[in-house]
Amino acid sequence: VAAWRLGAGRARKEDPVSAPAGVVLHKRPGDRVRAGETLYELRAEQADRIPAAMAEAAGAVRISETPPVGRPLVIERIG
């Protein structure tokens, strides 16, 4: 949703898409982090899109002492 707010997606098919807009991840689930490290970057052509994307992205991150439990990153290998 954050990438969409930045302009990387469309609400309707006639809406324009911004090619440089998106989210660049610097950390993955389970990575160790230290205070001050960059977790992700938000990129947009229009600065006014950043606040709504920041709100979405902030809600998607949880920092914990224990690693995340859930689906594995690789579900199945196809040979």
Secondary structure as UniProt FT lines:
FT   HELIX           2..3
FT   HELIX           4..8
FT   TURN            13..14
FT   TURN            19..20
FT   STRAND          22..25
FT   TURN            29..30
FT   TURN            35..36
FT   STRAND          40..43
FT   HELIX           47..49
FT   HELIX           50..58
FT   TURN            59..60
//
